[in-house]
Amino acid sequence: MRTAFLFFLLATVSAAQTIAVRGETVYPMAGAALKNGVVLIRDGKIERIGTMGTPAGYRELRAKVVTPGLIDAHATVGLTGYLNQPHDQDQVERSATVQPELRAIDAYNARERLVEWVRGFGVTAMHTGHGPGILVSGQTMIVKTRGNTAEEAAIVKEAMVAATLGSGARENGARSPGTRAKAIAILRSEFIKAQEYTAKKEKARDLRTETFARILRGELPLLVTVHRANDILSAIRLGKEFGIKLVLDGVAEAPLVMAEIKASGYPVIVHPTMYRSGGDTENISFETASKLKAAGVPFALQTGFEGYVPKVRVLLFEAGVAAAHGLKFEDALASVTIDAARLLGIANRVGSLEAGKDADLAMYDGDPFEYATHCTGVIIDGVVVSTEAR
């Protein structure tokens, strides 16, 4: 892994190249799959895609299957470290229950080995940052899995504010919130305070309240990790009361309230397919993604976070399990490419292979969702950042 990591550091400073990526099958995600397709790359962008020959002067790379770079719709990689020790676990600060002012960019480690690890399986972009575990844990950001600093990696420096409802937000002993009703009451109080703060002409700076005010203004969505059916409905009720942009995260019991989720118009970042069941997730299912698709609810897949090892999953495997349990191949691939990009608001740059978009590609030696298949190459912004078969 050390050799791969050193290659990662070298690749981040390499210049974009003129490359032709030829695949026996290319999935543009902006149209039908191409047989013997070619993606031409110049100056870090996709120049052209089609079935033409390789022009002179282009470095040619070949693969059985070529897809857009994968997008993890919710992770904590970069705040969660590979050693799984307290000193490299920055995804949750437990000194307070409500901390929306904590910025992901101030904790994200672009050189964390887990960034290289997930990139080796084709992940070229991630929505990452503070994770579930307290009522409001902090902000998230969207990054490329390339770059030596958080600033170099960032696509969106301040993406969402992460919150948790249900058992995951409860505190022990006399600490608040101790119940579901108290958690909602705290959030309502913070939004009312933010409304009053915004109305004041002169006010002392309050980073916490300012962040809630930004949510009220629609500048930052509230990402709510929630699993129980009654908690999902509470999140929807809160979102509608204050007219905020809400993204539902997890939703293990989504099938029980599917009509209400669809009527809300809120998108879903569905739980990892292989998330452990128990407690609020006792009714989790491999089929949740396919049921969301059938109901017409916009969704994307994620690797998420668990306090128990392994804390970092492989997005490719999660999509493969979803594809084996009701999702069509194309829909499963969309959930980790173009659909994820749309949900995150970055589809103008990534998520599909189209002229003018960032040249982020993943190459495979077989069906990407087959366990025996390897990711044989990854390109980000026109730079070959991985060639180790994984």
C-alpha positions as CSV (number, residue, x, y, z in Angstrom):
1,M,0.0,0.0,0.0
2,R,3.0,2.3,0.7
3,T,4.0,2.1,-3.0
4,A,0.5,3.0,-4.2
5,F,0.3,5.9,-1.7
6,L,3.6,7.3,-3.0
7,F,2.3,7.0,-6.6
8,F,-0.8,8.9,-5.4
9,L,1.3,11.8,-4.2
10,L,3.3,11.9,-7.4
11,A,0.1,11.7,-9.5
12,T,-1.4,14.7,-7.8
13,V,1.2,17.0,-9.2
14,S,1.3,15.5,-12.7
15,A,0.0,17.5,-15.6
16,A,-3.1,16.6,-17.5
17,Q,-2.3,14.5,-20.6
18,T,-3.8,14.0,-24.1
19,I,-5.3,10.5,-23.7
20,A,-7.7,8.2,-25.6
21,V,-9.4,5.7,-23.4
22,R,-10.8,2.9,-25.4
23,G,-13.3,0.4,-23.8
24,E,-15.0,-2.7,-25.2
25,T,-18.0,-1.1,-23.5
26,V,-18.2,2.5,-22.5
27,Y,-21.1,3.7,-20.3
28,P,-21.4,7.5,-20.8
29,M,-24.5,7.8,-18.5
30,A,-25.7,10.5,-20.9
31,G,-27.0,8.0,-23.5
32,A,-26.7,4.4,-24.6
33,A,-23.7,2.3,-23.9
34,L,-21.1,2.3,-26.7
35,K,-19.4,-0.8,-28.0
36,N,-15.7,-0.2,-28.8
37,G,-16.1,3.3,-27.6
38,V,-13.4,5.9,-27.2
39,V,-13.2,8.9,-24.7
40,L,-10.8,11.6,-25.9
41,I,-9.2,13.7,-23.1
42,R,-7.4,17.0,-23.5
43,D,-6.4,19.6,-20.9
44,G,-8.2,17.8,-18.1
45,K,-11.6,17.8,-19.9
46,I,-13.4,15.3,-22.0
47,E,-12.9,16.5,-25.6
48,R,-15.1,14.0,-27.4
49,I,-16.7,10.5,-27.0
50,G,-17.7,8.1,-29.7
51,T,-16.6,5.1,-31.7
52,M,-13.8,6.7,-33.8
53,G,-10.2,5.6,-34.1
54,T,-7.5,7.0,-31.8
55,P,-6.0,10.2,-33.2
56,A,-2.3,10.6,-33.7
57,G,-0.5,12.0,-30.6
58,Y,-2.9,10.5,-28.1
59,R,-1.8,8.1,-25.4
60,E,-4.1,5.1,-25.7
61,L,-5.4,3.2,-22.7
62,R,-7.6,0.1,-23.0
63,A,-10.2,-1.6,-20.7
64,K,-13.1,-3.9,-21.0
65,V,-15.4,-1.5,-19.3
66,V,-15.1,2.3,-19.0
67,T,-17.4,4.3,-16.7
68,P,-17.5,7.8,-15.3
69,G,-15.6,8.1,-12.1
70,L,-17.7,6.9,-9.2
71,I,-19.2,9.4,-6.8
72,D,-19.7,8.5,-3.1
73,A,-22.8,10.5,-2.1
74,H,-22.0,10.3,1.7
75,A,-18.8,9.3,3.4
76,T,-16.5,10.4,6.2
77,V,-13.2,9.5,4.4
78,G,-10.5,12.1,5.0
79,L,-11.9,12.8,8.5
80,T,-11.9,9.0,9.2
81,G,-8.4,7.6,9.1
82,Y,-7.1,4.2,8.2
83,L,-5.5,3.5,11.6
84,N,-8.9,3.6,13.3
85,Q,-7.3,5.2,16.3
86,P,-8.5,8.3,18.2
87,H,-5.9,10.6,16.7
88,D,-7.2,10.0,13.1
89,Q,-10.9,10.0,13.8
90,D,-12.3,13.5,13.3
91,Q,-15.8,12.8,12.0
92,V,-17.6,13.7,15.3
93,E,-16.7,16.2,18.0
94,R,-18.5,15.2,21.2
95,S,-18.0,18.2,23.4
96,A,-21.4,19.7,22.4
97,T,-24.7,18.4,20.9
98,V,-25.2,21.1,18.3
99,Q,-22.2,22.2,16.3
100,P,-23.1,23.3,12.7
101,E,-20.3,25.7,12.6
102,L,-17.6,23.0,12.4
103,R,-16.2,23.0,8.8
104,A,-15.2,19.8,7.1
105,I,-12.4,21.6,5.2
106,D,-10.7,22.3,8.6
107,A,-10.4,18.6,9.3
108,Y,-10.2,16.9,5.9
109,N,-6.8,15.2,5.3
110,A,-6.2,15.0,1.5
111,R,-3.2,12.7,2.1
112,E,-5.1,10.2,4.2
113,R,-4.4,6.7,2.9
114,L,-8.0,5.8,2.7
115,V,-8.5,8.5,0.0
116,E,-6.0,6.6,-2.2
117,W,-7.6,3.3,-1.2
118,V,-11.2,4.2,-2.3
119,R,-9.9,5.9,-5.4
120,G,-8.2,2.7,-6.4
121,F,-11.7,1.2,-6.8
122,G,-12.8,4.0,-9.1
123,V,-14.1,6.6,-6.7
124,T,-13.1,10.0,-8.1
125,A,-15.4,12.3,-6.0
126,M,-16.8,12.1,-2.5
127,H,-19.4,14.0,-0.4
128,T,-17.5,13.7,2.9
129,G,-17.2,15.4,6.3
130,H,-18.7,15.3,9.7
131,G,-20.7,12.1,10.3
132,P,-23.7,10.9,12.2
133,G,-23.6,10.3,15.9
134,I,-24.8,13.6,17.6
135,L,-27.7,15.9,16.9
136,V,-25.8,18.3,14.6
137,S,-22.2,17.3,14.0
138,G,-20.9,19.8,11.5
139,Q,-20.5,20.5,7.9
140,T,-19.7,18.4,4.9
141,M,-17.7,19.1,1.7
142,I,-17.4,17.6,-1.8
143,V,-13.9,16.7,-2.9
144,K,-12.0,15.0,-5.7
145,T,-9.9,12.0,-4.6
146,R,-6.9,13.9,-5.9
147,G,-4.8,16.7,-4.4
148,N,-2.3,17.3,-1.6
149,T,-4.5,19.7,0.3
150,A,-8.1,20.1,1.1
151,E,-8.2,23.3,-1.0
152,E,-6.8,21.4,-4.0
153,A,-9.3,18.6,-3.6
154,A,-12.4,20.6,-2.9
155,I,-15.2,20.9,-5.4
156,V,-17.6,22.4,-2.9
157,K,-16.0,23.6,0.4
158,E,-19.3,23.9,2.3
159,A,-21.9,21.4,1.0
160,M,-24.4,20.5,3.7
161,V,-24.9,20.4,7.5
162,A,-25.0,16.9,9.0
163,A,-27.6,16.1,11.6
164,T,-28.9,12.9,13.1
165,L,-32.4,12.0,14.4
166,G,-33.5,8.9,16.3
167,S,-31.4,6.8,18.7
168,G,-28.2,8.0,17.1
169,A,-28.8,11.5,18.4
170,R,-29.5,10.5,22.0
171,E,-27.0,11.3,24.7
172,N,-26.4,9.2,27.8
173,G,-27.3,10.1,31.4
174,A,-28.5,13.6,32.0
175,R,-27.1,15.1,28.8
176,S,-29.6,16.4,26.3
177,P,-31.2,15.2,24.0
178,G,-32.4,12.1,25.9
179,T,-35.5,11.6,23.8
180,R,-36.8,12.0,20.2
181,A,-39.1,14.9,21.2
182,K,-36.2,16.8,22.8
183,A,-34.0,16.4,19.7
184,I,-36.7,18.0,17.5
185,A,-37.4,20.7,20.1
186,I,-33.7,21.6,20.1
187,L,-33.6,21.9,16.3
188,R,-36.8,23.9,16.2
189,S,-35.4,26.3,18.9
190,E,-32.2,26.8,16.9
191,F,-34.1,27.6,13.7
192,I,-36.3,30.1,15.5
193,K,-33.3,31.7,17.0
194,A,-31.7,31.9,13.5
195,Q,-34.9,33.6,12.2
196,E,-34.7,36.2,14.9
197,Y,-30.9,36.6,14.4
198,T,-31.5,37.2,10.7
199,A,-34.1,39.9,11.4
200,K,-31.7,42.0,13.6
201,K,-30.0,44.9,11.8
202,E,-27.1,44.9,14.2
203,K,-25.9,41.8,15.9
204,A,-22.8,40.2,17.4
205,R,-21.3,37.4,15.4
206,D,-22.5,33.9,16.3
207,L,-21.1,31.2,14.0
208,R,-23.6,28.6,15.2
209,T,-26.6,30.7,14.6
210,E,-25.2,32.1,11.3
211,T,-24.9,28.5,10.0
212,F,-28.5,27.8,10.9
213,A,-29.5,31.1,9.2
214,R,-27.7,29.9,6.0
215,I,-29.8,26.7,6.1
216,L,-33.0,28.8,6.4
217,R,-31.9,30.9,3.4
218,G,-31.4,27.7,1.3
219,E,-27.6,28.2,1.1
220,L,-26.9,24.9,2.8
221,P,-29.1,21.8,2.8
222,L,-29.6,19.9,6.1
223,L,-28.5,16.3,5.7
224,V,-30.4,14.3,8.2
225,T,-29.4,10.7,9.0
226,V,-32.6,9.0,10.0
227,H,-33.8,5.4,9.9
228,R,-37.1,4.8,11.8
229,A,-40.3,5.5,10.0
230,N,-41.6,7.9,12.7
231,D,-38.2,9.8,12.7
232,I,-38.3,10.1,8.9
233,L,-41.7,11.7,9.2
234,S,-40.4,14.0,11.9
235,A,-37.6,15.1,9.7
236,I,-40.0,15.8,6.8
237,R,-42.3,17.8,9.2
238,L,-39.4,19.9,10.4
239,G,-38.2,20.6,6.9
240,K,-41.6,21.7,5.7
241,E,-42.1,23.9,8.8
242,F,-39.1,26.0,8.1
243,G,-39.0,25.6,4.3
244,I,-35.5,24.3,4.3
245,K,-33.6,22.1,1.8
246,L,-33.5,18.7,3.3
247,V,-31.6,15.5,2.2
248,L,-32.8,12.3,3.9
249,D,-29.9,10.0,4.7
250,G,-30.1,6.3,5.6
251,V,-33.9,5.7,5.7
252,A,-33.8,2.0,6.7
253,E,-37.6,2.0,7.0
254,A,-38.3,4.0,3.9
255,P,-40.6,1.3,2.5
256,L,-43.0,1.9,5.4
257,V,-43.4,5.6,4.5
258,M,-42.5,5.7,0.8
259,A,-45.5,7.7,-0.2
260,E,-44.7,10.4,2.3
261,I,-41.1,10.6,1.2
262,K,-42.1,10.9,-2.4
263,A,-44.7,13.6,-1.6
264,S,-42.1,15.6,0.3
265,G,-39.9,16.0,-2.8
266,Y,-36.8,15.4,-0.6
267,P,-34.0,13.3,-2.2
268,V,-32.5,10.3,-0.4
269,I,-28.9,9.1,0.1
270,V,-29.8,5.5,0.9
271,H,-28.0,3.5,3.5
272,P,-25.1,1.3,2.5
273,T,-26.5,-2.0,1.3
274,M,-24.4,-4.0,3.7
275,Y,-25.0,-1.8,6.8
276,R,-25.4,-3.8,9.9
277,S,-28.9,-4.3,11.2
278,G,-29.9,-3.6,14.8
279,G,-31.6,-0.9,16.8
280,D,-33.0,1.8,14.5
281,T,-31.7,-0.2,11.5
282,E,-33.3,-3.6,12.4
283,N,-35.5,-3.4,9.3
284,I,-32.7,-2.6,6.9
285,S,-32.8,-4.3,3.5
286,F,-30.7,-5.0,0.5
287,E,-33.7,-4.0,-1.5
288,T,-34.2,-0.4,-0.2
289,A,-32.5,1.1,-3.2
290,S,-34.6,-0.8,-5.7
291,K,-37.8,0.2,-3.8
292,L,-36.9,3.8,-3.9
293,K,-36.2,3.5,-7.7
294,A,-39.6,1.8,-8.2
295,A,-41.3,4.6,-6.3
296,G,-39.7,7.3,-8.3
297,V,-37.8,8.8,-5.4
298,P,-34.4,10.5,-6.4
299,F,-31.6,8.7,-4.6
300,A,-27.9,7.9,-4.6
301,L,-25.8,5.3,-2.9
302,Q,-23.1,5.9,-0.2
303,T,-20.5,4.1,1.9
304,G,-21.6,6.0,5.0
305,F,-20.1,5.5,8.5
306,E,-20.2,3.0,11.3
307,G,-18.5,3.2,14.6
308,Y,-17.5,-0.4,14.3
309,V,-14.8,-1.7,12.0
310,P,-14.7,-1.5,9.0
311,K,-15.6,2.2,9.1
312,V,-14.9,2.7,5.4
313,R,-16.6,0.6,2.8
314,V,-16.0,0.2,-0.9
315,L,-18.7,2.0,-2.9
316,L,-18.3,-0.4,-5.9
317,F,-19.3,-3.4,-3.7
318,E,-22.3,-1.5,-2.3
319,A,-23.6,-0.8,-5.8
320,G,-23.0,-4.4,-6.8
321,V,-25.1,-5.7,-3.9
322,A,-27.9,-3.2,-4.9
323,A,-27.7,-4.5,-8.5
324,A,-28.1,-8.1,-7.2
325,H,-31.2,-7.1,-5.3
326,G,-33.6,-5.5,-7.7
327,L,-31.8,-2.6,-9.3
328,K,-31.0,-2.8,-13.0
329,F,-27.3,-2.6,-13.9
330,E,-27.7,0.9,-15.4
331,D,-29.7,2.1,-12.4
332,A,-27.1,0.9,-10.0
333,L,-24.3,2.5,-12.0
334,A,-26.3,5.7,-12.2
335,S,-26.7,5.7,-8.4
336,V,-23.0,6.1,-8.0
337,T,-22.4,8.4,-11.0
338,I,-24.9,10.8,-12.6
339,D,-27.7,10.4,-10.0
340,A,-25.2,11.1,-7.2
341,A,-23.9,14.1,-9.1
342,R,-27.4,15.5,-9.6
343,L,-28.3,15.0,-6.0
344,L,-25.1,16.8,-4.9
345,G,-25.5,19.6,-7.4
346,I,-22.3,18.9,-9.3
347,A,-23.6,17.3,-12.5
348,N,-22.4,20.2,-14.6
349,R,-18.8,18.9,-13.9
350,V,-18.9,15.2,-13.2
351,G,-21.1,12.1,-13.2
352,S,-21.2,11.4,-17.0
353,L,-18.9,11.2,-19.9
354,E,-19.7,14.3,-22.0
355,A,-17.7,16.8,-23.9
356,G,-16.6,19.7,-21.7
357,K,-17.0,17.8,-18.4
358,D,-14.1,17.0,-16.1
359,A,-12.1,14.0,-17.4
360,D,-12.9,11.6,-14.5
361,L,-13.0,8.0,-15.6
362,A,-12.8,4.5,-14.1
363,M,-11.6,1.5,-16.1
364,Y,-12.4,-2.2,-15.3
365,D,-11.3,-5.6,-16.6
366,G,-14.9,-6.9,-16.5
367,D,-18.4,-6.1,-15.1
368,P,-17.7,-3.5,-12.4
369,F,-20.2,-5.1,-10.1
370,E,-18.7,-8.6,-10.3
371,Y,-16.6,-9.4,-7.3
372,A,-13.7,-10.9,-9.4
373,T,-13.5,-7.7,-11.5
374,H,-10.6,-5.3,-11.0
375,C,-10.4,-1.6,-11.3
376,T,-7.4,-1.3,-13.6
377,G,-7.1,2.4,-14.0
378,V,-8.5,5.8,-12.7
379,I,-8.2,9.2,-14.3
380,I,-9.1,12.4,-12.5
381,D,-9.0,15.8,-14.3
382,G,-7.2,14.2,-17.2
383,V,-4.4,12.8,-15.0
384,V,-3.8,9.0,-14.6
385,V,-3.8,8.7,-10.9
386,S,-4.1,4.9,-10.5
387,T,-2.9,1.9,-12.6
388,E,-2.7,-0.7,-9.9
389,A,-5.3,-3.4,-10.5
390,R,-7.6,-3.5,-7.4
